[in-house]
């Protein structure tokens, strides 16, 4: 593929969730999208949020992503 050629993408929203980190939540979302979609190309982080447990600790990271894939 040459970056000078015309192409079209579609974007979808997905939410990655992880108890480990924001990066891990992003990777979970990207990995799953890659398993289920063809020609996954890039992502945008739209929102980052999380859950706080009763002890005041972060128990979960939630990241809303837009993931783009190339249309054939």
Secondary structure, DSSP 8 states (H G I E B T S, - for coil): --TTS---EEEEEEEEEESS-HHHHHHHHHHHHHHHSSSEEEEEEEEEEEEE-TTS-EEEEEEEEEEEEE--
